[in-house]
Amino acid sequence: MDIIGVNVKLMEERGMTPNEVFFLKGLCDNVEFTVGNICNINYLHSLGYVGDDGAITDKGRTIVKALFREKRNFVSPTTDEIKELADKFREFFPKGVKTNNHPVRGNMTNIIRKMRKFKTEFPQYDNDTILKATEKYVKAKAKEGYAFMKVSEYLIYKDNTSMLASLCDAILEDEPEKDVKWGRHI
């Protein structure tokens, strides 16, 4: 599986549409196609990304490199790597704490099974990001006395949705921590 990512923030800063970005990528990769009305070539020319002859410029090649992350082939993590990650993940959850009569640390077998699925479905999150997101979640719940804390395996996946993926996105986006306490006091 090839993974390709686009730096959306840079695209928006440059005022470019996705069509213009992929048009430049196509020019960079020598792909021949008919443009039609899918992008504003005059705008790309005014930015200096496309020359008078319609070919991509050096400045255009530089922006394509900045916009696109390199392709990388997905390699499934080994069982030992998953077990090591699952063990580190589980250690963040406190011993003896229960939520809805279930220990929040969860079952190691379920954590390993769900972590393998998570790493396969979300290969863009490295282990450090996963662990940072988990640590941030557990610390936030500790401030609230572990009220309504998810069991560890449910943080990874519950009903085919992953809260951990959302937490990892927040880490990658450097989202500022909001201290909102819903329904505590009027």
C-alpha positions in Angstrom: 0.0 0.0 0.0 1.4 3.4 -1.0 0.8 6.2 1.4 0.8 9.8 0.0 0.1 12.9 2.0 -0.5 16.5 1.1 0.4 19.4 3.3 -3.0 21.0 3.3 -1.9 23.9 5.5 0.7 24.9 2.9 -1.8 24.5 0.1 -4.2 26.8 1.8 -1.5 29.4 2.6 -0.6 29.5 -1.1 -4.3 29.8 -2.0 -4.2 26.7 -4.2 -7.0 24.3 -4.8 -6.4 20.5 -4.6 -6.8 20.3 -8.4 -3.9 22.9 -8.9 -1.8 20.9 -6.4 -2.3 17.6 -8.3 -1.8 19.4 -11.6 1.6 20.5 -10.5 2.4 17.0 -9.2 1.4 15.6 -12.6 3.7 18.1 -14.4 6.5 17.2 -12.0 6.0 13.5 -12.7 5.7 14.0 -16.5 2.1 12.9 -16.6 0.2 14.1 -19.7 -3.4 15.1 -19.2 -6.0 17.6 -20.4 -6.5 20.4 -17.9 -9.8 21.9 -19.0 -11.3 24.0 -16.3 -10.0 22.0 -13.4 -7.4 24.5 -12.3 -6.3 28.1 -12.9 -3.0 27.8 -14.8 -2.7 31.6 -14.9 -2.7 31.7 -11.1 0.1 29.0 -11.0 2.0 31.0 -13.7 1.6 34.2 -11.5 3.1 32.3 -8.6 6.0 31.2 -10.8 5.2 27.5 -10.6 4.5 27.1 -14.3 6.5 28.8 -17.0 5.4 30.5 -20.2 5.7 27.3 -22.1 3.4 25.5 -19.6 6.2 23.4 -18.1 6.8 23.2 -14.4 9.6 25.6 -13.1 12.2 24.9 -10.5 10.1 26.9 -8.0 7.2 24.7 -9.0 9.2 21.5 -8.3 10.3 22.9 -4.9 6.7 23.6 -3.9 5.6 20.1 -5.0 8.3 18.6 -2.8 7.0 20.7 0.1 3.4 19.8 -0.6 3.8 16.1 -0.9 5.3 13.8 1.6 7.4 11.1 0.1 5.7 7.8 -0.8 6.5 5.0 1.6 5.5 1.4 1.5 3.5 0.2 4.4 5.1 -2.7 6.3 3.0 -4.4 8.8 4.5 -4.3 12.3 5.8 -7.5 13.7 4.1 -9.2 16.6 6.9 -8.3 18.9 6.6 -4.6 17.9 2.9 -4.7 18.6 3.3 -6.4 21.9 6.0 -3.8 23.0 3.7 -0.9 21.9 0.7 -2.5 23.6 2.7 -3.0 26.9 3.8 0.7 26.9 0.3 1.8 26.0 -1.3 -0.2 28.9 1.2 1.1 31.4 -0.3 4.6 31.1 -3.6 3.3 32.6 -3.7 3.2 36.4 -4.0 0.0 38.3 -7.1 -0.4 40.5 -9.2 2.2 38.7 -12.5 1.0 37.3 -15.0 2.6 35.0 -18.5 1.1 34.9 -17.1 -1.8 36.9 -14.4 -2.6 34.4 -10.7 -2.1 35.1 -9.4 0.7 32.8 -6.2 -1.1 32.1 -8.1 -3.6 30.0 -7.0 -7.0 28.8 -3.6 -7.4 27.2 -4.9 -9.8 24.5 -7.6 -7.4 23.4 -5.2 -4.5 23.4 -2.7 -6.4 21.2 -5.5 -7.4 18.8 -6.9 -3.9 18.6 -3.5 -2.2 18.4 -2.6 -4.5 15.4 -5.8 -3.4 13.6 -5.1 0.3 14.6 -1.5 0.2 13.2 -2.7 -1.4 10.0 -5.6 1.1 9.5 -3.7 4.2 10.6 0.0 3.7 9.5 0.5 7.5 9.6 0.7 7.5 13.4 4.1 6.4 14.7 4.5 4.8 18.1 5.6 8.1 19.8 2.5 9.9 18.6 0.3 7.0 19.9 2.0 7.0 23.3 1.9 10.9 23.6 -1.8 10.9 22.8 -2.5 8.2 25.3 -0.5 9.9 28.0 -2.3 13.2 27.4 -5.6 11.4 27.6 -4.9 9.6 30.8 -3.5 12.8 32.4 -6.6 14.7 31.5 -8.8 12.0 33.0 -6.7 11.9 36.1 -7.5 15.6 36.6 -11.1 14.7 36.5 -10.7 11.8 39.0 -10.9 9.3 36.1 -14.6 10.0 35.7 -16.0 8.5 32.5 -12.6 7.2 31.4 -12.6 4.7 28.6 -11.2 1.2 29.1 -7.8 1.0 27.3 -8.9 -1.3 24.6 -12.0 0.9 23.9 -9.8 3.9 23.5 -8.2 2.1 20.6 -11.4 0.9 19.0 -15.0 0.6 20.0 -17.8 -0.1 17.5 -15.3 0.3 14.6 -14.4 3.9 15.6 -11.2 5.0 17.1 -10.9 7.8 19.7 -7.1 7.1 19.7 -7.0 8.2 16.1 -8.6 11.5 16.9 -6.2 12.0 19.9 -3.3 11.3 17.6 -4.6 13.9 15.0 -4.8 16.4 17.8 -1.1 15.7 18.8 0.0 16.1 15.2 -1.9 19.3 14.7 -0.5 20.7 18.0 -4.1 21.5 19.0 -4.0 23.6 22.2 -5.4 21.9 25.2 -8.8 23.3 26.2 -9.7 23.0 29.8 -13.5 22.7 29.4 -15.5 21.1 32.2 -18.9 20.3 30.8 -21.8 20.0 33.2 -19.7 20.4 36.4 -21.2 23.6 37.8 -23.7 26.2 36.8 
